[in-house]
């Protein structure tokens, strides 16, 4: 599965697997570099998704606040 199609949770699980593999002493330098690169890509993907989630939460919160303010100004 391509890392770009992973959900946030899947990417975090894979990142944990990569970290665990890198912690093992049984890897060649080439394997370590490949895993390190994958880990950086996964980390970047997770950070991007977190920023998107944060923006979505901010948008929802702002929308909710606007509705509340509108109701406060126009009580029925």
Secondary structure, 3 states (H helix, E strand, C coil): CCHHHCCHHHHHHHHHHHHHHHHCCCCCHHHHHHHHHHHHHHHHHHHHHHHHHHHHHHHHHHHHHHHHHHHHHCCC
